[in-house]
Structure formats: C-alpha cells, structure tokens
Amino acid sequence: MRIEDAQLKAFIVDGNLIPPKEVDAAEKEAAQSKKRLADIIRAKNLLSEEDLLKLEAYILGIPFINLEGEEIPPDILRIIPEPIAKKHNIIAYRKEKGTLEVAMLDPEDLQTIDFIRRTVRLKLLPRLTTVASIKHVLRQYQKSLEAEFGDIIREEAGGVKATSEFAGQEGEEGDLKQAAEELPIVRIVDTLLKHAVLQNASDIHIEPLEKEVIVRYRIDGILHDAMTLPKQVHSGVVARIKILSNLKIDEHRLPQDGRFKLETDEYKYSLRVSILPVYDGEKIVMRLLPETSKAITLEALGFRGEALEHVYQALRKPVGMLLVTGPTGSGKTTTLYSMVDILNTPNVNISTVEDPVEYRMQRINQTQIRPDIGLTFANGLRSLVRQDPNVIMVGEIRDKETADLAINASLTGHLVLSTLHTNSAAGALPRLIDMGVEPFLIASTINVIIAQRLVRKLCPEHDSYHLTAEEAKVFGSNAFVREDMLAMLKKEKIKGAEKGFEGIEFARPKAGVDCPDGYKGRMGIYEILVINETIRRLIVQKASSDEILKQARAEGMMTMVEDGMIKAAQDITSVEEVLRVITE
C-alpha cells in the first residue's frame, strides 16, 4: 500500500490534524532519512497508529476496521489457514451471502487477495486494519486450538501402551526409550510445550495421581489446571522429557535436574527441568525461560519516584553492596538483570555467578555453579574476584562463606549485587548477622536493600468502585495499612484521598477475551531501605528488624503495601491483589 507523501501531507494539513510546522519538520526528516512521511509521523507520535491508518484508508477509499477486543468465530477464522494469515497479514472476520470481509495491512496486495478468492470461492471485501488487530486475531488461531489440544491428546493416548516405570527388570531402559519415541508421546509432549508458550506460562507442572495425570501451568504467578491426561501416557511422557533433558531414563528413585531448548521461528525458550519421585510416579516441573527477551527497564518493572532515584544513586556508586530480597518467585533475579543491563557499558567488566544462568546477556561473563563438581557460590565468587571485575553479581547469598566473600569483594573496590531470602528489606540485616557476618562490616558495605513482591496487572478494561464506609473503616484499621497511608496517597496526588479511603476510586478485575481472570502481566511493588548514618548505628547496635523499620519509616521510607496501594489507586492493580501477595 503506497500513498504519496505529498498526498498524505495535503490531507493532514486540510484536516488540521497536525500543526503545519510539525508536518514540515516531519517531511524534511523523511526526505533526509529517505523514509516515508507516514513512518516519521508514527515514530514521532504526531498521530496515533489508528488515526493514521483511518486517514490512509480514507485516501485509498477502503473501509477501516479495528478488530482489537473482537472474537472471531472459529469457522470464519479458519476459512483462511493460519500460515497464509500469518505470512500475508490477512484475517477473515465476517462472511455474508457469498462475500468474505477480510482485514489486511496492505489492501492493495492483489496477488494474495486473488489467490484466496480462487481458493475459498467467495468474493473478497478488503478492509484496512492495524498491526495490533492482526496480532490479536492471530492469537485466536492458537486459542481456538486449545480445545483441539485436549482432543489430540485423548486420541493419541488411546494408542499408547502402558509401560511400568518401576519394573526394575532387564530391558526396562529399552522399553522406556521405545515409549518415548512413539509418535503419540512425541505429539503429546510437543502439544503441552506449545500450549504453555501460547499461554505465556512460566512453569509447567506434570503431576501423577493414582488414575490420571494433571497438567498445570503457572501464569502470572497463579497455578491453573490445564489438562488431565490418562495415566498410561505418564511413563512415556516422563521418558520423553528425560531424553530431551539428557537425564537417566531408568532412574526413578532419585531427583534429577536437567535442561533443554525449545526453538521455532517465532520463539526460543530454555527449559529448566526438575524431576522428583512422588508416591504415584515422578512429578515434573519445567521452568520456561525466554532466551529472546531483553532486560526490562526499572521503570517498566514498577520502580517509581524517590525509590527509583535511590536505586540509581546506589548503582552510580563504584563500590558497596546492593541487595534484593523477597521469597522465591518474587522477581528478584529479573530486578538484578535489569540493574546489570544499566551497568553494562564497554568500560565496565561485569562477572556473575548464578544458579542457574536464567538469561544470557551480551558482554557479561556468566558462570553457572556446579555443586556436584565443587563449583559453589563461594568458590565461584572467590575466582571471580581474581578476574578483575568492576561489578559482581552473586545469584544468591545462602551461607556465611558466600556472605563473607561478597562483603570482602565490596570492601576491596567492587560493586556487588545479590539476593537474599527475607520477607522485608529491614529483615535482611538481622538475617546476615544470624549468618555470622559482623555488624560493622554490614553497616560499612551495604548501600541499599530492596524488598519486593509481584502483583498481577489489571487489564485495560476493568470495573471501578468505591469502598463503602464500613469497608473503609475496616480497611483503615488493617494491620498492613499504615496510619499515615492517606497522607502518602495525598502526597502522590491520588484523586479523592482528601475524603478518606471511601473517596478513592479503586479498580477490580473484569474478565474479557484476552483476560479470563481480568489480569494480564505482572509488576513489582517495592520498599527501598537506604543505609544512612542512623540505620548504620542501629545495625552496629544489632537492632531488631522492627526497630530498623521504625526508624526508616520515620525518615520517609515507603513500604511495599504503600507502594502497592498507590498502584491500586492508579488502576494498575487491585487492592485484593496487593493484600494477597503481602499476606501470602
């Protein structure tokens, strides 16, 4: 689809859609960069994508259609096969009396239109649409397959011969290998993996019961039942995953850990596999780690305001320690990777020791620990210090030896980033003292401690509500809500905060086509403990975490629940979600 720049400019000026000076500047930049005027307008956000496409559709005399949020009936969608729809960005969305309305990115692609017309034997009516609309509908091809996945598994499972997992007899390994290579088993495992990727799952759980096998996916931190498989496929599925992960297929008594890769033209994942013997067989948990993802900015993770500035100040220091704390699955490693990405410049040598290396990063020396051969966090860190690093990232401080080495590294001119399993930022300090680290060393090396949790984000379409007077009264007395919470909300200029909790408009989830639970994606809520002189004195005095927290709050530290409540008042998440992750 080609529209001359002069023609586009004329319509923009006539419609007074963009100030003339900005149009002239965009036209000049387009000429210098040898790009289309439309591309420059998009890049500069002078017009929204939809408004620009509506204008182009008007110029071409072609109707515009926005399919975002629309659900296309599967029988209409399948008129154009998925590979053709993907390759040519064309979607069938309405069929009436021998005509088929199709949404396209290029309605002048006459070759594709003619090919589909001859194939489906219907008159095609092209419509111009957005990239977001095409992506939204293409996902429905996959979603319409979900029901079929279950049918495929049921059909294939019928042809699977049960194999004893615990036969312990000669030839068992050969039987399991044969079972793992059977086409039904291969298709079932491939289906489970593809389904997990389509659902953006972070983990796959395959759990054997007495008479069946339950498959569950963890999506946005919540486990969901996905499928139920017949018990006779379990041994073959386990053997197949063991072969992919290069594990011993005839070992059923001991836990095993492995990895394998899943690659297609569309995505590339590394899967971390853990197999554990349970009463009814072997349970498998696979963690999906996208290799194509880039480090997320701190702002996108949910850092904001003074907290964000405190983190940047700590990262600008050439020496010292920065700790990220929280339970398993709270996003600590992702936060560390984002910080490392900020520090990753050509004049800095960054080395890491991790378990496991979750994301590969360019120009960073990443070491995977191997306790089975003696490469522990402590030994790895001891070697890293001799590699002339400026920045050291330690995946986790688990024991006194690692803690001592990390602190010594920070004392000898390195910036050290690491994680610790504690429930709050203040709780990290007594935890290190319990490990046997001297308080004066902690006080002199740690710059900032971050505590975090992950909350699910509300979908764009959600419901709004106000707390009733009774709910506001109970909410205000909640142990997790500070007495001066309202003052904090007023400081953040939250609308209605001056009237109390009942004056604030909160949001709650609303189920939709793309958001079955009303949530999609996750974001962090944080508390940032800056180690200043008053906190250092308390550390040296071996003060409790409560005393440290009290002092930090007196100096203006925002707690996780306060950060969460502000995000709830901004319609990013819900009150229930904040309280869920804080009280878990």
C-alpha positions, 0 to 999 in steps of 0.5 A, spaced: 500 500 500 503 506 497 500 513 498 504 519 496 507 523 501 505 529 498 498 526 498 498 524 505 501 531 507 495 535 503 490 531 507 493 532 514 494 539 513 486 540 510 484 536 516 488 540 521 490 534 524 497 536 525 500 543 526 503 545 519 510 546 522 510 539 525 508 536 518 514 540 515 519 538 520 516 531 519 517 531 511 524 534 511 526 528 516 523 523 511 526 526 505 533 526 509 532 519 512 529 517 505 523 514 509 516 515 508 512 521 511 507 516 514 513 512 518 516 519 521 509 521 523 508 514 527 515 514 530 514 521 532 507 520 535 504 526 531 498 521 530 496 515 533 497 508 529 489 508 528 488 515 526 493 514 521 491 508 518 483 511 518 486 517 514 490 512 509 484 508 508 480 514 507 485 516 501 485 509 498 477 509 499 477 502 503 473 501 509 477 501 516 476 496 521 479 495 528 478 488 530 482 489 537 477 486 543 473 482 537 472 474 537 472 471 531 468 465 530 472 459 529 469 457 522 470 464 519 477 464 522 479 458 519 476 459 512 483 462 511 489 457 514 493 460 519 500 460 515 497 464 509 494 469 515 500 469 518 505 470 512 500 475 508 497 479 514 490 477 512 484 475 517 477 473 515 472 476 520 465 476 517 462 472 511 455 474 508 451 471 502 457 469 498 462 475 500 468 474 505 470 481 509 477 480 510 482 485 514 489 486 511 495 491 512 496 492 505 489 492 501 492 493 495 496 486 495 492 483 489 496 477 488 494 474 495 487 477 495 486 473 488 489 467 490 484 466 496 478 468 492 480 462 487 481 458 493 475 459 498 470 461 492 467 467 495 468 474 493 473 478 497 471 485 501 478 488 503 478 492 509 484 496 512 486 494 519 492 495 524 498 491 526 495 490 533 488 487 530 492 482 526 496 480 532 490 479 536 486 475 531 492 471 530 492 469 537 485 466 536 488 461 531 492 458 537 486 459 542 481 456 538 486 450 538 486 449 545 480 445 545 483 441 539 489 440 544 485 436 549 482 432 543 489 430 540 491 428 546 485 423 548 486 420 541 493 419 541 493 416 548 488 411 546 494 408 542 499 408 547 501 402 551 502 402 558 509 401 560 511 400 568 516 405 570 518 401 576 519 394 573 526 394 575 527 388 570 532 387 564 530 391 558 526 396 562 531 402 559 529 399 552 522 399 553 522 406 556 526 409 550 521 405 545 515 409 549 518 415 548 519 415 541 512 413 539 509 418 535 503 419 540 508 421 546 512 425 541 505 429 539 503 429 546 509 432 549 510 437 543 502 439 544 503 441 552 510 445 550 506 449 545 500 450 549 504 453 555 508 458 550 501 460 547 499 461 554 505 465 556 506 460 562 512 460 566 512 453 569 509 447 567 507 442 572 506 434 570 503 431 576 501 423 577 495 421 581 493 414 582 488 414 575 490 420 571 495 425 570 494 433 571 497 438 567 498 445 570 501 451 568 503 457 572 501 464 569 502 470 572 504 467 578 497 463 579 497 455 578 491 453 573 489 446 571 490 445 564 489 438 562 488 431 565 491 426 561 490 418 562 495 415 566 498 410 561 501 416 557 505 418 564 511 413 563 512 415 556 511 422 557 516 422 563 521 418 558 520 423 553 522 429 557 528 425 560 531 424 553 530 431 551 533 433 558 539 428 557 537 425 564 537 417 566 531 414 563 531 408 568 532 412 574 526 413 578 528 413 585 532 419 585 531 427 583 534 429 577 535 436 574 536 437 567 535 442 561 533 443 554 531 448 548 525 449 545 526 453 538 521 455 532 521 461 528 517 465 532 520 463 539 526 460 543 525 458 550 530 454 555 527 449 559 529 448 566 527 441 568 526 438 575 524 431 576 522 428 583 519 421 585 512 422 588 508 416 591 504 415 584 510 416 579 515 422 578 512 429 578 515 434 573 516 441 573 519 445 567 521 452 568 520 456 561 525 461 560 525 466 554 532 466 551 529 472 546 527 477 551 531 483 553 532 486 560 526 490 562 527 497 564 526 499 572 521 503 570 517 498 566 518 493 572 514 498 577 520 502 580 517 509 581 519 516 584 524 517 590 525 509 590 527 509 583 532 515 584 535 511 590 536 505 586 540 509 581 544 513 586 546 506 589 548 503 582 552 510 580 556 508 586 563 504 584 563 500 590 558 497 596 553 492 596 546 492 593 541 487 595 534 484 593 530 480 597 523 477 597 521 469 597 522 465 591 518 467 585 518 474 587 522 477 581 528 478 584 533 475 579 529 479 573 530 486 578 538 484 578 538 483 570 535 489 569 540 493 574 546 489 570 543 491 563 544 499 566 551 497 568 553 494 562 557 499 558 564 497 554 568 500 560 565 496 565 567 488 566 561 485 569 562 477 572 556 473 575 555 467 578 548 464 578 544 458 579 542 457 574 544 462 568 536 464 567 538 469 561 544 470 557 546 477 556 551 480 551 558 482 554 557 479 561 561 473 563 556 468 566 558 462 570 553 457 572 555 453 579 556 446 579 555 443 586 556 436 584 563 438 581 565 443 587 563 449 583 559 453 589 557 460 590 563 461 594 568 458 590 565 461 584 565 468 587 572 467 590 575 466 582 571 471 580 574 476 584 581 474 581 578 476 574 578 483 575 571 485 575 568 492 576 561 489 578 559 482 581 553 479 581 552 473 586 545 469 584 544 468 591 547 469 598 545 462 602 551 461 607 556 465 611 562 463 606 558 466 600 556 472 605 563 473 607 566 473 600 561 478 597 562 483 603 570 482 602 569 483 594 565 490 596 570 492 601 576 491 596 573 496 590 567 492 587 560 493 586 556 487 588 549 485 587 545 479 590 539 476 593 537 474 599 531 470 602 527 475 607 520 477 607 522 485 608 528 489 606 529 491 614 529 483 615 535 482 611 540 485 616 538 481 622 538 475 617 546 476 615 548 477 622 544 470 624 549 468 618 555 470 622 557 476 618 559 482 623 555 488 624 560 493 622 562 490 616 554 490 614 553 497 616 560 499 612 558 495 605 551 495 604 548 501 600 541 499 599 536 493 600 530 492 596 524 488 598 519 486 593 513 482 591 509 481 584 502 483 583 498 481 577 496 487 572 489 489 571 487 489 564 485 495 560 478 494 561 476 493 568 470 495 573 471 501 578 468 502 585 468 505 591 469 502 598 463 503 602 464 506 609 464 500 613 469 497 608 473 503 609 473 503 616 475 496 616 480 497 611 483 503 615 484 499 621 488 493 617 494 491 620 498 492 613 495 499 612 499 504 615 496 510 619 499 515 615 497 511 608 492 517 606 497 522 607 502 518 602 496 517 597 495 525 598 502 526 597 502 522 590 496 526 588 491 520 588 484 523 586 479 523 592 484 521 598 482 528 601 475 524 603 478 518 606 479 511 603 471 511 601 473 517 596 478 513 592 476 510 586 479 503 586 479 498 580 477 490 580 478 485 575 473 484 569 474 478 565 474 479 557 477 475 551 484 476 552 483 476 560 479 470 563 481 472 570 481 480 568 489 480 569 494 480 564 502 481 566 505 482 572 509 488 576 513 489 582 511 493 588 517 495 592 520 498 599 527 501 598 531 501 605 537 506 604 543 505 609 544 512 612 548 514 618 542 512 623 540 505 620 548 504 620 548 505 628 542 501 629 545 495 625 552 496 629 547 496 635 544 489 632 537 492 632 531 488 631 528 488 624 522 492 627 526 497 630 530 498 623 523 499 620 521 504 625 526 508 624 526 508 616 519 509 616 520 515 620 525 518 615 520 517 609 521 510 607 515 507 603 513 500 604 511 495 599 503 495 601 504 503 600 507 502 594 502 497 592 496 501 594 498 507 590 498 502 584 491 500 586 489 507 586 492 508 579 488 502 576 494 498 575 492 493 580 487 491 585 487 492 592 485 484 593 491 483 589 496 487 593 493 484 600 494 477 597 501 477 595 503 481 602 499 476 606 501 470 602 
